[in-house]
Amino acid sequence: MTTTALNAQELFSGTVLPEGADLLNEANLTAWMEVHVEGFEGPLRQSKFAGGQSNPTYRIDTAKTSYVLRRKPFGKLLPSAHAVDREFKAIAGLYPTGFPVAKPYGLCTDDEVVGSWFYVMGMADGRTIWDGAMPGATPEFRRATYDAMIDTLAALHKIDVEKAGLSSFGKPGNYFGRQVDRWTKQYRLSETELMPDMERLIEWLPATLPEQDRTSVVHGDYRIDNMIFHKEKAEVIAVLDWELSTLGDPLADFTYVAMAWVTDNGGRSGVQDLDRKALGIPELEEMVERYCAATGRTGLPDINWYFAYNFFRLAGIMQGIKKRVIDGTANSAHATEMSARVQPLVDRAMDFARKAGI
């Protein structure tokens, strides 16, 4: 049975007891937290979140407080992948601005503590929406939730990077050029077979880069299941998973979250095949209008190129997972199934590339 045939909310929610190599050294972690985490009082209990694929994520409980720990996977990793230090820098910069991120406590770059780099942040006590259809919600609540998701993204793109201490977080220009180059290199490092359409995309994308007219903090993986919502309100209380964040073109984030409207649901974030009007889910054109109004834009360029790029990037990410499955270092039980998605993602990238004039 595939994950698309299961209830994603049940599949990815909650925690499990870590076993074997996933078990953190509690004595070492306790000693580190006593020094680096303000207000920490042991003893601690650890559990591992069921959701997530890239960086293993743990819930750390004490008698008074709950924390979240994210670490790099063990084993051989691709260069620049699983950058928990970038995640920590992003949330440490954004937290004082009032943008909704978890409270940062500390980053550990000493592999001797738990076996890999990690950071500790506060626990955002809310809910994760794994299914974009939001089963059980009212149409009004769904619309408010989607509006909140777009409003929060617009707020991110209006953050003053200087005041957030993130002016050196990335290079200011040619974001898509650098990203295409990065994901091409990552793909090459994890390549397992020749894919002709991937080769066409690798040639076409850098030759047709859109002009970048704005620079902001870019999340890099902004979608509905990478945020924690208030338990009862349509309000984002924490945006998660800043591993791919940098300074760049804000349209990268907007067109990435917009991919939900060109992706079937399958129990996940896609809304393409849903009866959006009946469910109260806004149309993409409404999301574009809302985002543009909030960020002072008069409109967006043709987004077919951006969709082609985003599916290309996803194919590169999935190829990395596929290589890790082959090498035996993949973190999640869902990794094997995810690795089979490389070719379909390449196919979708080519569909939009053709619309953009490849």
N, C-alpha and C positions, 0 to 999 in steps of 0.2 A: 504493500500500500504506500502511495506517495504522500508527501506532506500536503499537496494540493487537495488530496481526498480526505484529509483529516481536518479537524477543527484547529486552525492555527492558534486561536486564543488559548485553547487547552494545551496544545503541543508545546508552545514556546513560553507559557506562563509558569510562574512558580520557581522553586529551587529543588535541587537534588543534592544528596550527600556526595561530596567528591570522593573518588576512590583512586588508588594507585598513584600514578604520576600526577594526577590532578590535585591530590591532597597537599595543602600548604603546610610547611613546617611551622607549627603553632608557636613553639618556643622562640624561634627566630623572629617571627612576625610580631609576637607580643613585645619582645625587647625593642624592636624597631619602632612600633607604634607608641610605646612609652616615651620614647625620645622625640618623635617627629609629629605626633598627632595630639594637638592641644586638647586637654580634657579627657584623654583616653584613660580608662580604668579597666584592666582585665579582671577575670579571665575572659577569653573570647571564644566564640563558636563560629565555625565556618560552614557555609553551604554555597552551592554553585548555581547560578541562574541557568535555567534550561534554555532560554532564548539566546540569540547572538551566535555569530560564527567566527568573527575575526580574532578578537582578543578575549580569552577566557575571563569571565566576570563573576565575582564572588560577593555574597552577602556576609558581612562580618558583624556579629551581634555580641554586645556586652549587656550587662544587667541594666545599663542606663541608656545606651545609644546603639544605633545601627549605622554601619558604614558600608560603602561599596568599594571593592578592590578590583582593579583591572590590571591584568598582567599580559606580557607578551607570551605567545605560545612557546613551548620548549622545542628544541630541535633547530635545524638549519632553516633560516628564513631569507626571503628575498631582501635585497638592500632597500632601505627606507620603508619597508612594510611594517605593520603592527607598531606604529610610532606612538607608544603611550606617552612619551615625553612631549610630543606635539599636542596630544589631547590635554595633558595637564597644563601646558602653557596657555592653551586656548581658554580653558575654563577659569584658570587663575587670572587671566586678563579680563575676561568678560564678567566674572562674578561681581566685582566692585561697581560695575556700571549699572547693575540692576537687571541685566538681561537674564532670563531664566536658565541658569545652569546650576548643577549641584555645587555645594560648598567644597572648595579644594582644600585638602589637608596636607598632603605631602607626596613627593615623588622619590622613588628609590631606584638608583641606577647601579646598585650593587647586586650582581647575580647570586652572591653567596647567601642572601637572606632567604629567598624562596625559590631560587633557581632561574629567575628572569627578572627584568625590569618590571616595575609595577607602580601604580599610584593609588592613593586612597582619597575618596571624596565622601561627602555626606550622602545619606539615603533620601531620595525624593519620594515621599510617601504619596503615591497616586496610582494611576492606572495606565497601562500600555494598550494601545489600540493596534492589534495585529491585523485585523480584518477591516479593510476600507469600507465595507458595507455597513459596519457598525450594527450588527444584529441586536435587536431589542431597543434601539434608540428611537426617539421620535424624529420625524423629518426636520422639525425646527432645531432640535439638538444637534443633528448631523450637520446641518448648514452652519450653525454657530461654531461647531468644532472645526470644520474646514476653513471657515473665516479666521478663526484663531490661529490655525496653522500658517496661513498666508500672512496674517498680520505680524506674527512672531518672526517670520522670515524677513519681512520688510524691516522690522525693528533691528534685526541683525545687520542688515545691509546699510543701515543708517548709523551704526556704531562709529564713533570717532576712534580710529585705530591708534592715533597718538595717545589719547587719553586712556585707552585700554592697555597701553604699553605693548602694542602688537605691531608697531611700525616696521619692525625687522622680521615679522612672521613669514614674509614671502616677498617675492619681487613684484613691483607694482604693475608691470605691463606684460603683454603677450601671454596671458594666462593659458588660453587654449593651445597655443603653440607649444608651450612647455608641457602641458598636460598630455597632448597627443604624443609628444616625444617620450614622456615618462611612461605612459601606458604601453607604448610600442616596445620600449626597452623591457618593461616588466613582462610583457607577453613573450618576448624573445627568450627571456631567462627561464620561462616555464613552458615553452613550446614543446608539444609532444607529437605533433603531426602537421603536415602542410595543409593549410586551409586557404584555397585560392581567393575567396571573397575577403578574408582578413587581410591578405596581401594587397588587394585592391583598395581597401579602406586605409591601410597604412600609407599608401601612395597618395590617395585622394584628399584625405583630411588636412594634412599640412599645406597642401596646395590651394586650399579654399577657406582659409581661416577667416572668421568674421572679425570686424573691427571692434576693439574693446574701448568703450568710452567712459567706463567707471571702474573704480577699484574699491573693494570692500573686504571684510572678513568673509570668507566662503567656507561653509560647513563641509561640503564635499559629499555628503550622504544624507541630505535632508529629505526625510519622508515621514509618513504619519507614525510608523512604528519605531522611530528613533527619538521619540519624545515621551515624556511623562505628563499626562493630563491630570488635572484636579479630579478627585474622586467623584465629585457631584456636578461641577461646572464645566462648561466648554472653555477651559483655560489651560494653557501650557504652563506647567510649573518647572519643567527642566528639559532642555534639549540635550540629548546624549550622543555618544559615539563621535568624537571630534578627531578621530585618527587621520582623516583625509583633509582636515581644515588647513587653510592657508590664506594669504591675501590673493585676491583674484577677481575675475569678472563675476559679478553677482548673478548674471544671467545663467551661469552654470548651475547654481542652486535652483533658481526658479524653473528652468527647463527640465531639471532632474525631477523635482517634485511633480511637474506637469506630466511626466511619463505615466503617472497613475491613470491618466485619461486616455492613453493609447496602449494600456496593458489590461488584459482580462483579469478578473478578480481572483478566481481560484482560491478563495479564502484568505488572500493577502491584501496588499495595498491597492491593487488595480481596481479601477471603476469603469473601464471601457464597456463591458458587457452588462452592466447593471442598469436597471430602470432608475436613472438618476433623478428624474423629475418626481417619481413616486416616493423615492427615499429621502428627498430633500437635499441631495448632494448637488452643489453648484456645478454648472457647466464650466469647462476650461476657459471659455471667453469671459465668464464672470470673474474667475480667479485672476486672469490677466488684467482685467479692468481694476480690480481691487488692489492688486499689487502695484500697478502703475500709478494709481491715485495716491497710494501710501508713500511711494518713492519718487514722485514728481516726474514720471515719464509720460510721454504722450502716446506711447504704444511700444510694441516689441517688433523686432525684425522677424522675417520668416523663420520659424523654429524647426523646420525639417532638418537643417544641418545640425542643430543642437541635439535633436533626437538621435540622429545617426551617430554623433559623437558619444552620446550617453550610452547607447546600446553597445558601441564599440568598447567603451571603457568597462562596462559591465562584463562583456565577453573576456576582456583581459583579466579582470578580477576573478571570474569563474575559472579561467585557465590556470591561474595561480592556485586556486583551491584544488583543481583537478590534478595538478602536479604534486601537491601536498598529499592528496589521497594516494597517488601512486607511490610517493616516497614514505608514506606511513606517518606523516606528521600533522594531518588535518585534525582540528580540534573537535568539530561537532559531528554528532551522529548523522546529521542531515547533509554532511559534506559530500558523500558519494553521490547522492541524488542531485545535489547542486552542480556537481562537476559535469553532469550530462547536459547541462543547459548551455554550454558554450556555443555549439553550432546554431541552435535556435536564436540566440542573441545576435550572432553574426548575421543571420538571415534578416532579423528585424532591422539591424543597422543598415544593411544594404537596401531594404525597402525604403527607408527614409532618405538614404543617400541618392537613390534614383529620383525621389520627389524633389530633392535639392539640386539635381542636375548632374549626377556623376557620369 
